Amino acid sequence: MAGHVAIWVFWAVLLPVLGCSAQDGGDLGASASEAAPKKPRRPAPNFDLKGVYGNPVSLADHRGKPVVVDFWATWCVPCIYQVPELNAFWKIHREADDVAVIGVAVDVEGASAVAPWIEDKGVEYQIAIGDERLAREFGVMGFPTLAIISPDGNIESLHVGLIEVEELERLVAPFIGSSPAHEPTL
């Protein structure tokens, strides 16, 4: 098990440093600003997970609007820096309820490790307890990885490493109109 953690830590640190990201379902090496050939979209694996406080969290419940799914772990240092960006993004869209944000923690210790971490970091969006198997089904190659899911349930893109509010707004804009309901406030 320690070997798995070491591999994930290696990729979580190395990929963002190298500027690698998985775009359009797994095209490693193409940055968000580069024009990479569009790969076929594929359905997002559905999940029915328990939230960190026992509430049900299902991807299918959000069909009809875009969903940002953040795969992360408490032991992932870059994941700490993703929280403020996702909190800011969630605040922009919370009232309009036009985008869902779901954090999926892959910690093997489950809620007992995740709950104190999210309270300490001030996470405001919903958190579910997942595992590495689910992350692999999505094509995750390091943490944090954000999957952008279209309203029809397809994976539109994967982003390994940190992503800022402005980039998230650009990625979901085609699914909620040409511009976000509110301007980002950081």
C-alpha positions in Angstrom: 0.0 0.0 0.0 2.9 2.4 0.8 4.1 1.9 -2.8 0.8 3.0 -4.2 0.9 6.2 -2.0 4.5 6.9 -3.2 3.5 6.5 -6.8 0.5 8.9 -6.4 2.7 11.4 -4.5 5.3 11.2 -7.3 2.8 12.0 -10.0 1.0 14.6 -8.0 4.2 16.5 -7.6 5.9 15.8 -10.9 3.0 16.4 -13.4 2.1 19.9 -12.2 5.9 20.9 -12.2 6.3 19.6 -15.7 3.2 21.4 -16.8 1.5 18.2 -18.0 -2.2 17.8 -18.0 -4.6 15.2 -19.2 -6.9 17.0 -21.7 -9.9 15.7 -23.5 -9.9 12.3 -21.9 -6.2 11.7 -21.5 -4.0 13.5 -24.0 -1.0 14.0 -21.7 1.3 16.8 -22.6 -1.2 19.1 -24.1 -1.7 22.3 -22.1 -5.1 24.0 -21.8 -4.0 26.7 -24.2 -2.7 24.4 -26.9 -4.9 23.1 -29.7 -4.9 19.4 -29.2 -6.9 17.1 -31.5 -10.4 16.5 -29.9 -10.7 13.0 -28.6 -14.1 11.3 -28.5 -16.0 12.2 -25.4 -16.9 9.3 -23.1 -19.5 8.8 -20.5 -18.3 9.6 -16.9 -18.5 6.6 -14.7 -21.5 7.1 -12.4 -20.8 7.0 -8.7 -23.0 6.7 -5.6 -20.8 7.6 -2.7 -21.2 8.6 0.9 -20.4 12.1 1.8 -17.9 12.8 4.5 -20.8 13.2 7.0 -22.7 10.2 5.7 -25.0 12.0 3.2 -25.4 10.3 -0.3 -23.5 11.9 -3.2 -24.4 10.7 -6.6 -23.1 12.0 -10.0 -26.4 11.2 -11.6 -28.2 13.6 -9.2 -26.5 16.5 -11.1 -27.5 15.4 -14.7 -28.5 18.5 -16.7 -25.8 20.8 -15.5 -22.0 20.7 -15.6 -20.2 19.1 -12.8 -16.6 19.7 -11.6 -15.3 16.6 -9.9 -12.1 17.1 -7.9 -10.1 14.0 -7.1 -7.8 14.7 -4.2 -6.3 13.3 -1.0 -5.4 14.7 2.4 -1.7 13.7 1.9 -1.5 15.6 -1.4 0.2 18.9 -0.8 -0.9 20.6 -4.1 -4.5 19.7 -3.1 -4.4 22.2 -0.3 -3.9 25.0 -2.8 -6.9 23.8 -5.0 -9.4 24.4 -2.1 -9.5 28.2 -2.2 -10.0 28.2 -6.0 -12.8 25.7 -5.8 -14.4 27.5 -2.9 -14.3 30.8 -4.9 -15.7 29.0 -8.0 -18.5 27.4 -5.9 -19.4 30.7 -4.3 -19.9 32.2 -7.8 -22.3 29.4 -8.9 -23.9 28.3 -5.6 -26.9 30.6 -5.7 -27.6 30.1 -9.4 -27.2 26.3 -8.9 -25.9 26.1 -12.5 -22.8 24.1 -11.8 -22.1 21.3 -9.2 -18.7 20.9 -7.5 -17.9 17.6 -5.9 -14.6 16.8 -4.2 -13.8 13.0 -4.1 -11.3 12.1 -1.5 -9.4 8.9 -2.1 -7.9 8.5 1.4 -8.0 4.9 2.5 -8.7 6.0 6.0 -12.0 7.5 4.9 -14.1 10.1 6.7 -12.0 9.9 9.9 -9.1 11.4 8.0 -11.0 13.6 5.6 -13.5 15.4 8.0 -10.8 17.1 10.1 -8.9 18.1 6.9 -11.8 19.7 5.2 -12.8 21.6 8.4 -9.2 22.8 8.8 -9.0 23.9 5.2 -12.5 25.5 5.1 -13.9 23.4 2.2 -17.3 24.7 1.3 -18.4 22.4 -1.6 -19.6 18.8 -1.1 -17.0 16.1 -0.4 -17.5 12.4 -1.0 -15.4 9.5 0.1 -14.1 7.6 -3.0 -11.1 5.4 -3.7 -8.3 5.0 -6.2 -10.4 2.5 -8.3 -12.9 5.2 -9.1 -10.2 7.7 -9.8 -8.6 5.3 -12.3 -12.0 4.8 -14.0 -12.1 8.5 -14.7 -8.5 8.4 -16.0 -6.9 10.2 -13.1 -3.1 10.1 -13.2 -2.2 12.3 -10.3 -3.7 14.6 -7.6 -5.4 16.9 -7.7 -7.2 16.1 -10.9 -10.4 17.9 -11.9 -12.8 16.3 -14.3 -15.2 18.5 -16.2 -18.5 16.6 -16.8 -21.0 18.0 -19.3 -24.7 18.2 -18.5 -25.3 15.1 -20.6 -22.9 13.1 -18.4 -19.7 13.0 -20.6 -16.2 13.7 -19.5 -15.2 16.8 -21.4 -11.7 17.1 -20.0 -9.3 16.2 -17.2 -6.9 18.6 -15.6 -4.0 17.3 -13.5 -2.6 19.8 -11.1 -3.9 23.1 -9.9 -6.5 25.0 -11.9 -7.7 28.6 -11.2 -11.2 30.0 -11.1 -10.8 31.8 -14.4 -9.9 28.6 -16.2 -12.8 26.7 -14.6 -15.1 29.5 -15.7 -13.8 29.2 -19.3 -14.3 25.4 -19.2 -17.9 25.4 -18.0 -19.1 28.5 -19.9 -20.2 26.5 -23.0 -22.5 24.5 -20.8 -24.2 27.4 -18.9 -24.1 30.1 -21.6 -21.4 32.2 -23.2 -20.5 33.8 -19.9 -20.8 32.9 -16.2 -23.8 34.1 -14.2 -21.6 36.2 -12.0 -18.1 37.6 -12.4 -15.5 35.8 -10.4 -14.7 37.5 -7.1 -11.4 36.5 -5.6 
